[in-house]
Amino acid sequence: MDKTLLKGLQVLEALARSTRPRGVSDLAKELELTRSNMHRTLRTLVEAGLVGQDEESGLYACTLKLFELGSAIPARSDIAGLADPIMLALSDDTRETVHLSALEGGEVVYLHKIDSTHPVRAYTTVGGRAPAYCVATGKALLAWQPETYLERYDGALQRFTSQTLADLAGLREELRAVRRQGFAVNRGEWRDSVCGVAAPVFGVGGRAVAAIGLSGPASRMTSDRLDGFADQITAAARELTQKMGGRAK
């Protein structure tokens, strides 16, 4: 057990539950720590941006960063219900499979899906995962992450098909284009038989918290058809962003 981490979490919890800013001495007394120990822990939390110190009083309180992190949890759990009618309408209009995905590490997790009515369609499962850099919903989310987020892929990009973006420089360039146009396209980069298009959904604070995507067999999802779906997919993502009270950065 990491006692230093546990101590920091206990301090953070005490501040989060407090109705007023707190000082070093009363926090140390409550948590049975020495003043020096408490001071070091608070300085670490300040450095992480989770706690702020008032310059005049010297007292400490949680920052809005903690609120933003916490609000992302219910947003992700409720988002499927909010997205369902939007995804159903998109599925009715396009007759293709519609996904709702979230980013976790280097992968996307499928939170919700509406299957295509076509007998030949893209097969995925809710709770399933895919490499984010190879699928449209993943690229739509990666494009709005900090530059440093992509460092996890340095030397670790695997080629799944002839279309996979397997070098980091190429991926960065692709994501810059995604950010400019507002949507991402997968041209058979994970499974050469499946293509798709997706757009990001933004939550409170302007973070890209999910992506809505449309996918289908490459034989049906031609370049012209993918481009034609772009306006519909961005409109759906924008509608869900508004329902969540979010905004794009």
BASEZA-223077 format. One line per 4 residues: their letters; for each residue x, y, z of N, C-alpha, C. Coordinates in nm, 3 decimals. Example, Ala and Ser with C-alpha at 12.3 -4.5 7.8 and 13.67 -1.06 7.14 Angstrom:
<recs>
AS = 1.319/-0.569/0.780/1.230/-0.450/0.780/1.320/-0.330/0.780 | 1.285/-0.225/0.708/1.367/-0.106/0.714/1.290/0.003/0.787 $
</recs>
This chain:
<recs>
MDKT = 0.084/-0.120/0.000/0.000/0.000/0.000/0.088/0.125/0.000 | 0.056/0.221/-0.085/0.129/0.347/-0.092/0.072/0.444/0.012 | 0.139/0.457/0.126/0.088/0.538/0.236/0.088/0.687/0.202 | 0.185/0.731/0.121/0.191/0.872/0.082/0.071/0.909/-0.003 $
LLKG = 0.039/0.822/-0.100/-0.078/0.846/-0.185/-0.206/0.845/-0.102 | -0.218/0.747/-0.012/-0.336/0.737/0.072/-0.354/0.863/0.157 | -0.244/0.912/0.210/-0.248/1.033/0.292/-0.297/1.152/0.209 | -0.247/1.164/0.086/-0.290/1.273/0.000/-0.438/1.265/-0.033 $
LQVL = -0.488/1.145/-0.056/-0.630/1.127/-0.085/-0.716/1.160/0.036 | -0.668/1.128/0.154/-0.743/1.160/0.276/-0.753/1.311/0.296 | -0.644/1.381/0.267/-0.645/1.528/0.278/-0.741/1.587/0.175 | -0.736/1.534/0.054/-0.824/1.582/-0.053/-0.970/1.560/-0.017 $
EALA = -1.000/1.444/0.039/-1.137/1.414/0.080/-1.183/1.507/0.191 | -1.095/1.535/0.288/-1.131/1.624/0.399/-1.162/1.764/0.347 | -1.083/1.812/0.252/-1.108/1.944/0.195/-1.237/1.945/0.112 | -1.261/1.837/0.038/-1.380/1.830/-0.047/-1.507/1.830/0.037 $
RSTR = -1.502/1.768/0.153/-1.620/1.760/0.239/-1.639/1.884/0.326 | -1.538/1.967/0.335/-1.544/2.084/0.421/-1.628/2.194/0.359 | -1.700/2.268/0.440/-1.784/2.378/0.391/-1.707/2.510/0.389 | -1.581/2.509/0.430/-1.500/2.630/0.436/-1.354/2.596/0.409 $
PRGV = -1.274/2.695/0.371/-1.130/2.670/0.353/-1.068/2.627/0.485 | -0.962/2.548/0.476/-0.901/2.491/0.597/-0.754/2.532/0.608 | -0.707/2.534/0.733/-0.566/2.564/0.759/-0.486/2.438/0.785 | -0.355/2.453/0.786/-0.265/2.339/0.805/-0.289/2.274/0.940 $
SDLA = -0.301/2.356/1.045/-0.309/2.301/1.181/-0.435/2.220/1.204 | -0.552/2.274/1.162/-0.675/2.199/1.191/-0.687/2.074/1.105 | -0.632/2.078/0.983/-0.631/1.956/0.900/-0.538/1.851/0.961 | -0.423/1.897/1.009/-0.328/1.805/1.070/-0.388/1.740/1.195 $
KELE = -0.460/1.818/1.272/-0.523/1.764/1.393/-0.632/1.663/1.358 | -0.714/1.696/1.259/-0.824/1.607/1.220/-0.772/1.473/1.168 | -0.666/1.478/1.088/-0.616/1.356/1.024/-0.499/1.293/1.100 | -0.467/1.352/1.216/-0.360/1.297/1.303/-0.226/1.287/1.229 $
LTRS = -0.190/1.400/1.166/-0.061/1.412/1.099/0.016/1.528/1.159 | 0.147/1.529/1.141/0.226/1.643/1.188/0.203/1.761/1.095 | 0.229/1.883/1.145/0.210/2.003/1.062/0.301/1.999/0.940 | 0.424/1.957/0.958/0.517/1.954/0.845/0.472/1.854/0.738 $
NMHR = 0.422/1.740/0.786/0.371/1.639/0.695/0.251/1.692/0.618 | 0.160/1.759/0.689/0.041/1.815/0.627/0.079/1.923/0.526 | 0.175/2.006/0.562/0.217/2.113/0.472/0.274/2.057/0.342 | 0.357/1.954/0.352/0.414/1.893/0.232/0.304/1.833/0.143 $
TLRT = 0.207/1.768/0.206/0.098/1.706/0.130/0.014/1.811/0.058 | -0.015/1.920/0.127/-0.093/2.028/0.067/-0.018/2.092/-0.049 | 0.112/2.111/-0.034/0.190/2.171/-0.142/0.189/2.080/-0.266 | 0.192/1.950/-0.244/0.185/1.855/-0.356/0.052/1.866/-0.428 $
LVEA = -0.058/1.877/-0.350/-0.191/1.889/-0.409/-0.208/2.022/-0.482 | -0.146/2.126/-0.430/-0.147/2.256/-0.497/-0.074/2.245/-0.630 | 0.042/2.178/-0.628/0.121/2.161/-0.749/0.043/2.082/-0.856 | -0.040/1.989/-0.812/-0.122/1.908/-0.904/-0.244/1.984/-0.955 $
GLVG = -0.271/2.101/-0.896/-0.385/2.181/-0.940/-0.517/2.141/-0.878 | -0.514/2.050/-0.782/-0.637/2.002/-0.718/-0.677/2.085/-0.597 | -0.582/2.158/-0.540/-0.604/2.241/-0.422/-0.543/2.379/-0.447 | -0.608/2.481/-0.396/-0.556/2.617/-0.408/-0.541/2.678/-0.270 $
QDEE = -0.448/2.775/-0.259/-0.427/2.844/-0.131/-0.460/2.992/-0.147 | -0.543/3.044/-0.057/-0.575/3.185/-0.058/-0.454/3.266/-0.011 | -0.414/3.366/-0.089/-0.292/3.440/-0.059/-0.303/3.521/0.070 | -0.421/3.572/0.100/-0.437/3.656/0.219/-0.449/3.573/0.346 $
SGLY = -0.536/3.474/0.344/-0.560/3.397/0.467/-0.464/3.279/0.483 | -0.407/3.231/0.372/-0.320/3.113/0.378/-0.397/2.983/0.388 | -0.530/2.989/0.380/-0.612/2.869/0.393/-0.623/2.797/0.259 | -0.656/2.667/0.269/-0.660/2.582/0.150/-0.803/2.536/0.120 $
ACTL = -0.832/2.518/-0.011/-0.961/2.466/-0.054/-0.943/2.395/-0.188 | -1.036/2.307/-0.219/-1.030/2.236/-0.348/-1.056/2.333/-0.463 | -0.993/2.307/-0.576/-1.013/2.390/-0.695/-1.125/2.332/-0.781 | -1.158/2.404/-0.887/-1.260/2.356/-0.981/-1.212/2.238/-1.063 $
KLFE = -1.081/2.215/-1.062/-1.030/2.098/-1.135/-1.088/1.970/-1.076 | -1.101/1.968/-0.944/-1.158/1.850/-0.878/-1.305/1.835/-0.917 | -1.376/1.948/-0.925/-1.516/1.944/-0.969/-1.526/1.891/-1.111 | -1.435/1.938/-1.200/-1.438/1.894/-1.339/-1.414/1.744/-1.350 $
LGSA = -1.318/1.694/-1.274/-1.289/1.551/-1.276/-1.408/1.471/-1.225 | -1.468/1.519/-1.116/-1.582/1.448/-1.059/-1.704/1.450/-1.149 | -1.726/1.564/-1.218/-1.844/1.575/-1.302/-1.834/1.486/-1.425 | -1.712/1.446/-1.461/-1.695/1.358/-1.577/-1.749/1.218/-1.551 $
IPAR = -1.755/1.178/-1.423/-1.800/1.042/-1.390/-1.950/1.025/-1.418 | -2.038/1.108/-1.359/-2.180/1.092/-1.392/-2.209/1.122/-1.538 | -2.130/1.213/-1.597/-2.152/1.245/-1.739/-2.133/1.121/-1.824 | -2.030/1.042/-1.792/-2.005/0.923/-1.872/-2.109/0.815/-1.845 $
SDIA = -2.160/0.807/-1.723/-2.259/0.704/-1.693/-2.397/0.741/-1.746 | -2.429/0.872/-1.756/-2.560/0.915/-1.802/-2.564/0.940/-1.951 | -2.449/0.950/-2.013/-2.443/0.995/-2.151/-2.513/0.900/-2.247 | -2.511/0.771/-2.219/-2.577/0.675/-2.309/-2.727/0.702/-2.316 $
GLAD = -2.790/0.730/-2.203/-2.933/0.760/-2.202/-2.965/0.889/-2.277 | -2.879/0.990/-2.260/-2.899/1.116/-2.330/-2.878/1.098/-2.481 | -2.783/1.011/-2.515/-2.748/0.992/-2.656/-2.848/0.905/-2.731 | -2.920/0.820/-2.661/-3.002/0.718/-2.727/-3.098/0.774/-2.834 $
PIML = -3.180/0.875/-2.803/-3.272/0.924/-2.908/-3.199/0.988/-3.026 | -3.087/1.050/-2.999/-3.008/1.112/-3.106/-2.949/1.003/-3.196 | -2.898/0.898/-3.133/-2.840/0.788/-3.209/-2.946/0.712/-3.289 | -3.065/0.695/-3.230/-3.175/0.628/-3.301/-3.216/0.705/-3.426 $
ALSD = -3.223/0.838/-3.412/-3.259/0.922/-3.527/-3.153/0.913/-3.636 | -3.026/0.911/-3.594/-2.916/0.901/-3.689/-2.918/0.765/-3.759 | -2.947/0.660/-3.684/-2.956/0.526/-3.741/-3.072/0.516/-3.840 | -3.185/0.576/-3.806/-3.301/0.575/-3.896/-3.269/0.646/-4.028 $
DTRE = -3.196/0.756/-4.016/-3.164/0.835/-4.135/-3.062/0.766/-4.226 | -2.965/0.697/-4.163/-2.853/0.643/-4.241/-2.861/0.493/-4.263 | -2.933/0.423/-4.176/-2.944/0.277/-4.178/-2.809/0.209/-4.152 | -2.715/0.282/-4.090/-2.585/0.225/-4.056/-2.572/0.213/-3.904 $
TVHL = -2.470/0.138/-3.859/-2.446/0.120/-3.716/-2.393/0.249/-3.655 | -2.451/0.288/-3.541/-2.411/0.411/-3.472/-2.349/0.374/-3.337 | -2.233/0.432/-3.308/-2.162/0.404/-3.183/-2.152/0.529/-3.097 | -2.144/0.506/-2.967/-2.103/0.610/-2.872/-1.981/0.555/-2.800 $
SALE = -1.870/0.626/-2.807/-1.744/0.577/-2.750/-1.683/0.679/-2.656 | -1.603/0.631/-2.561/-1.525/0.717/-2.473/-1.379/0.672/-2.478 | -1.290/0.764/-2.450/-1.147/0.736/-2.455/-1.098/0.690/-2.319 | -1.022/0.581/-2.317/-0.961/0.533/-2.193/-0.819/0.487/-2.227 $
GGEV = -0.722/0.567/-2.186/-0.584/0.537/-2.221/-0.565/0.548/-2.370 | -0.512/0.444/-2.431/-0.490/0.443/-2.575/-0.601/0.376/-2.653 | -0.713/0.347/-2.587/-0.822/0.276/-2.653/-0.953/0.353/-2.640 | -1.049/0.317/-2.726/-1.186/0.363/-2.704/-1.266/0.247/-2.647 $
VYLH = -1.363/0.281/-2.563/-1.458/0.185/-2.508/-1.595/0.218/-2.565 | -1.665/0.117/-2.617/-1.798/0.139/-2.674/-1.901/0.142/-2.561 | -1.963/0.258/-2.542/-2.059/0.278/-2.434/-2.202/0.240/-2.474 | -2.233/0.257/-2.603/-2.370/0.235/-2.650/-2.364/0.216/-2.801 $
KIDS = -2.460/0.143/-2.858/-2.463/0.128/-3.003/-2.605/0.100/-3.050 | -2.632/0.141/-3.172/-2.756/0.108/-3.241/-2.715/0.034/-3.367 | -2.759/-0.090/-3.382/-2.718/-0.170/-3.496/-2.785/-0.126/-3.625 | -2.713/-0.143/-3.734/-2.767/-0.119/-3.867/-2.879/-0.219/-3.896 $
THPV = -2.971/-0.177/-3.981/-3.077/-0.268/-4.024/-3.032/-0.353/-4.143 | -2.917/-0.323/-4.199/-2.865/-0.403/-4.310/-2.819/-0.540/-4.259 | -2.835/-0.645/-4.336/-2.786/-0.777/-4.293/-2.634/-0.781/-4.282 | -2.565/-0.704/-4.366/-2.419/-0.694/-4.357/-2.386/-0.562/-4.290 $
RAYT = -2.322/-0.567/-4.172/-2.298/-0.445/-4.096/-2.170/-0.460/-4.015 | -2.131/-0.351/-3.947/-2.011/-0.353/-3.863/-2.048/-0.415/-3.727 | -1.973/-0.516/-3.686/-2.004/-0.586/-3.562/-1.909/-0.542/-3.450 | -1.968/-0.487/-3.345/-1.895/-0.448/-3.225/-1.985/-0.479/-3.106 $
TVGG = -1.930/-0.469/-2.986/-2.010/-0.496/-2.867/-1.994/-0.381/-2.768 | -2.101/-0.348/-2.697/-2.094/-0.250/-2.589/-1.999/-0.303/-2.482 | -1.906/-0.220/-2.441/-1.802/-0.262/-2.347/-1.677/-0.309/-2.418 | -1.687/-0.329/-2.550/-1.570/-0.368/-2.628/-1.475/-0.251/-2.645 $
RAPA = -1.354/-0.283/-2.690/-1.250/-0.182/-2.705/-1.189/-0.189/-2.844 | -1.127/-0.078/-2.883/-1.054/-0.073/-3.009/-0.940/0.027/-2.992 | -0.829/0.009/-3.064/-0.720/0.106/-3.057/-0.767/0.241/-3.109 | -0.754/0.345/-3.027/-0.813/0.474/-3.058/-0.761/0.534/-3.188 $
YCVA = -0.633/0.511/-3.219/-0.575/0.575/-3.336/-0.619/0.511/-3.467 | -0.693/0.399/-3.459/-0.734/0.326/-3.579/-0.882/0.341/-3.614 | -0.961/0.399/-3.526/-1.106/0.407/-3.550/-1.151/0.552/-3.546 | -1.262/0.581/-3.610/-1.307/0.719/-3.624/-1.339/0.784/-3.490 $
TGKA = -1.411/0.713/-3.402/-1.444/0.773/-3.273/-1.318/0.801/-3.192 | -1.220/0.712/-3.202/-1.094/0.732/-3.130/-1.019/0.852/-3.180 | -1.010/0.866/-3.311/-0.938/0.981/-3.367/-1.012/1.112/-3.338 | -1.146/1.106/-3.337/-1.223/1.226/-3.303/-1.193/1.272/-3.160 $
LLAW = -1.168/1.177/-3.070/-1.135/1.211/-2.931/-0.989/1.250/-2.914 | -0.900/1.179/-2.979/-0.757/1.209/-2.968/-0.723/1.348/-3.019 | -0.798/1.395/-3.118/-0.769/1.526/-3.178/-0.787/1.640/-3.078 | -0.863/1.617/-2.972/-0.887/1.722/-2.872/-0.814/1.695/-2.740 $
QPET = -0.719/1.603/-2.740/-0.639/1.578/-2.622/-0.513/1.666/-2.626 | -0.448/1.688/-2.511/-0.322/1.762/-2.512/-0.218/1.691/-2.598 | -0.125/1.768/-2.652/-0.020/1.711/-2.738/0.054/1.597/-2.669 | 0.075/1.612/-2.538/0.152/1.511/-2.464/0.079/1.378/-2.455 $
YLER = -0.054/1.380/-2.476/-0.133/1.256/-2.467/-0.085/1.153/-2.568 | -0.042/1.200/-2.684/-0.001/1.110/-2.791/0.134/1.046/-2.767 | 0.207/1.092/-2.667/0.339/1.036/-2.640/0.332/0.888/-2.603 | 0.217/0.844/-2.555/0.199/0.702/-2.520/0.213/0.612/-2.643 $
YDGA = 0.194/0.670/-2.761/0.202/0.591/-2.884/0.343/0.587/-2.944 | 0.434/0.665/-2.888/0.568/0.673/-2.946/0.635/0.535/-2.947 | 0.660/0.483/-3.064/0.721/0.351/-3.078/0.627/0.236/-3.051 | 0.497/0.265/-3.032/0.402/0.159/-2.996/0.286/0.147/-3.093 $
LQRF = 0.294/0.215/-3.208/0.185/0.209/-3.305/0.194/0.080/-3.385 | 0.089/0.002/-3.377/0.085/-0.127/-3.446/0.008/-0.114/-3.577 | 0.056/-0.178/-3.683/-0.012/-0.174/-3.811/-0.109/-0.291/-3.820 | -0.238/-0.261/-3.834/-0.340/-0.365/-3.845/-0.380/-0.392/-3.989 $
TSQT = -0.377/-0.288/-4.072/-0.407/-0.302/-4.215/-0.311/-0.213/-4.292 | -0.320/-0.217/-4.423/-0.234/-0.132/-4.505/-0.268/0.016/-4.489 | -0.386/0.046/-4.434/-0.430/0.185/-4.416/-0.397/0.241/-4.278 | -0.350/0.159/-4.185/-0.323/0.204/-4.048/-0.216/0.313/-4.045 $
LADL = -0.241/0.419/-3.969/-0.142/0.523/-3.948/-0.045/0.475/-3.841 | 0.066/0.416/-3.885/0.156/0.349/-3.790/0.278/0.433/-3.755 | 0.283/0.560/-3.793/0.393/0.646/-3.748/0.333/0.768/-3.679 | 0.398/0.812/-3.572/0.342/0.917/-3.486/0.330/1.050/-3.560 $
AGLR = 0.426/1.081/-3.644/0.419/1.208/-3.718/0.296/1.211/-3.809 | 0.270/1.099/-3.876/0.152/1.090/-3.962/0.024/1.100/-3.883 | 0.022/1.038/-3.764/-0.097/1.044/-3.679/-0.122/1.187/-3.632 | -0.017/1.256/-3.590/-0.032/1.395/-3.546/-0.089/1.482/-3.658 $
EELR = -0.039/1.463/-3.778/-0.087/1.540/-3.893/-0.235/1.511/-3.919 | -0.271/1.384/-3.912/-0.410/1.345/-3.932/-0.501/1.408/-3.827 | -0.457/1.410/-3.702/-0.539/1.464/-3.594/-0.553/1.616/-3.605 | -0.452/1.682/-3.658/-0.465/1.826/-3.682/-0.575/1.852/-3.786 $
AVRR = -0.581/1.768/-3.888/-0.686/1.780/-3.990/-0.823/1.752/-3.930 | -0.831/1.653/-3.842/-0.957/1.620/-3.775/-1.006/1.741/-3.695 | -0.915/1.805/-3.625/-0.953/1.921/-3.543/-1.002/2.037/-3.631 | -0.937/2.056/-3.746/-0.978/2.164/-3.836/-1.119/2.140/-3.892 $
QGFA = -1.146/2.015/-3.933/-1.273/1.988/-4.001/-1.386/1.949/-3.906 | -1.350/1.908/-3.784/-1.453/1.877/-3.684/-1.502/1.735/-3.684 | -1.446/1.649/-3.767/-1.486/1.508/-3.769/-1.368/1.423/-3.814 | -1.375/1.292/-3.784/-1.268/1.198/-3.819/-1.323/1.088/-3.908 $
VNRG = -1.236/1.033/-3.991/-1.275/0.925/-4.081/-1.181/0.807/-4.062 | -1.236/0.688/-4.059/-1.159/0.564/-4.056/-1.179/0.495/-4.191 | -1.071/0.482/-4.267/-1.079/0.420/-4.399/-1.018/0.279/-4.395 | -1.075/0.196/-4.311/-1.028/0.058/-4.300/-0.896/0.046/-4.228 $
EWRD = -0.877/0.124/-4.121/-0.748/0.130/-4.052/-0.733/0.028/-3.939 | -0.844/-0.024/-3.890/-0.835/-0.131/-3.789/-0.875/-0.264/-3.851 | -0.989/-0.265/-3.916/-1.035/-0.379/-3.995/-1.052/-0.329/-4.138 | -0.982/-0.386/-4.233/-0.985/-0.330/-4.367/-1.123/-0.339/-4.431 $
SVCG = -1.212/-0.416/-4.372/-1.347/-0.430/-4.427/-1.448/-0.333/-4.366 | -1.403/-0.249/-4.271/-1.494/-0.159/-4.200/-1.442/-0.015/-4.208 | -1.530/0.078/-4.243/-1.497/0.220/-4.246/-1.599/0.297/-4.163 | -1.565/0.420/-4.126/-1.658/0.498/-4.045/-1.623/0.645/-4.038 $
VAAP = -1.711/0.721/-3.977/-1.692/0.865/-3.957/-1.746/0.898/-3.819 | -1.683/0.994/-3.749/-1.722/1.026/-3.612/-1.692/1.171/-3.578 | -1.759/1.222/-3.475/-1.737/1.359/-3.428/-1.738/1.360/-3.275 | -1.662/1.452/-3.214/-1.652/1.456/-3.068/-1.771/1.520/-3.000 $
VFGV = -1.796/1.475/-2.877/-1.898/1.532/-2.790/-1.826/1.598/-2.674 | -1.863/1.722/-2.642/-1.793/1.798/-2.539/-1.878/1.812/-2.413 | -1.810/1.805/-2.299/-1.877/1.820/-2.172/-1.850/1.956/-2.110 | -1.885/1.968/-1.983/-1.861/2.092/-1.909/-1.711/2.118/-1.906 $
GGRA = -1.673/2.241/-1.934/-1.531/2.275/-1.935/-1.466/2.259/-2.071 | -1.543/2.212/-2.170/-1.489/2.202/-2.304/-1.409/2.078/-2.333 | -1.412/1.979/-2.245/-1.339/1.854/-2.268/-1.416/1.764/-2.364 | -1.344/1.697/-2.453/-1.406/1.597/-2.540/-1.424/1.471/-2.456 $
VAAI = -1.549/1.440/-2.419/-1.576/1.331/-2.326/-1.624/1.204/-2.395 | -1.667/1.216/-2.519/-1.718/1.100/-2.593/-1.717/1.135/-2.742 | -1.752/1.037/-2.823/-1.765/1.061/-2.966/-1.880/0.976/-3.021 | -1.953/1.033/-3.114/-2.057/0.959/-3.186/-2.001/0.920/-3.322 $
GLSG = -2.016/0.793/-3.356/-1.961/0.746/-3.482/-2.060/0.662/-3.561 | -2.035/0.657/-3.690/-2.117/0.581/-3.783/-2.022/0.487/-3.857 | -2.055/0.358/-3.866/-1.964/0.266/-3.934/-2.041/0.161/-4.013 | -1.972/0.102/-4.109/-2.032/0.000/-4.193/-1.928/-0.065/-4.281 $
PASR = -1.968/-0.161/-4.360/-1.875/-0.231/-4.448/-1.810/-0.135/-4.548 | -1.682/-0.157/-4.577/-1.611/-0.071/-4.670/-1.677/-0.069/-4.807 | -1.739/-0.178/-4.845/-1.805/-0.185/-4.976/-1.920/-0.086/-4.986 | -1.979/-0.052/-4.872/-2.092/0.041/-4.870/-2.050/0.182/-4.828 $
MTSD = -1.949/0.189/-4.742/-1.904/0.319/-4.689/-1.795/0.376/-4.779 | -1.833/0.416/-4.898/-1.740/0.475/-4.993/-1.697/0.614/-4.945 | -1.593/0.669/-5.006/-1.544/0.801/-4.967/-1.654/0.906/-4.981 | -1.728/0.900/-5.091/-1.836/0.997/-5.111/-1.943/0.984/-5.003 $
RLDG = -1.973/0.861/-4.966/-2.078/0.838/-4.865/-2.030/0.883/-4.727 | -1.904/0.857/-4.696/-1.848/0.902/-4.568/-1.850/1.054/-4.560 | -1.809/1.120/-4.666/-1.812/1.267/-4.668/-1.954/1.319/-4.655 | -2.048/1.248/-4.716/-2.188/1.288/-4.709/-2.245/1.275/-4.569 $
FADQ = -2.194/1.179/-4.491/-2.242/1.158/-4.354/-2.182/1.259/-4.256 | -2.077/1.331/-4.295/-2.004/1.417/-4.202/-2.094/1.521/-4.137 | -2.179/1.586/-4.216/-2.267/1.689/-4.159/-2.365/1.629/-4.060 | -2.417/1.510/-4.091/-2.512/1.446/-3.999/-2.447/1.406/-3.868 $
ITAA = -2.325/1.354/-3.877/-2.258/1.307/-3.755/-2.215/1.424/-3.667 | -2.170/1.533/-3.728/-2.131/1.650/-3.648/-2.254/1.717/-3.587 | -2.366/1.715/-3.659/-2.489/1.771/-3.603/-2.537/1.689/-3.484 | -2.527/1.557/-3.493/-2.566/1.469/-3.382/-2.476/1.491/-3.261 $
AREL = -2.346/1.502/-3.283/-2.252/1.525/-3.173/-2.277/1.661/-3.109 | -2.307/1.760/-3.190/-2.336/1.894/-3.138/-2.463/1.893/-3.054 | -2.565/1.819/-3.099/-2.690/1.810/-3.023/-2.668/1.744/-2.887 | -2.586/1.639/-2.884/-2.559/1.572/-2.756/-2.476/1.663/-2.665 $
TQKM = -2.382/1.736/-2.723/-2.304/1.832/-2.645/-2.397/1.932/-2.576 | -2.494/1.983/-2.650/-2.589/2.080/-2.594/-2.675/2.017/-2.484 | -2.718/1.893/-2.505/-2.801/1.824/-2.404/-2.724/1.804/-2.274 | -2.591/1.789/-2.286/-2.507/1.768/-2.168/-2.465/1.900/-2.102 $
GGRA = -2.504/2.010/-2.163/-2.463/2.140/-2.110/-2.318/2.170/-2.137 | -2.262/2.103/-2.238/-2.120/2.119/-2.269/-2.097/2.224/-2.376 | -1.973/2.241/-2.410/-1.934/2.337/-2.515/-1.800/2.295/-2.570 | -1.778/2.324/-2.695/-1.648/2.297/-2.757/-1.550/2.406/-2.717 $
K = -1.423/2.369/-2.704/-1.320/2.469/-2.672/-1.299/2.561/-2.790 $
</recs>
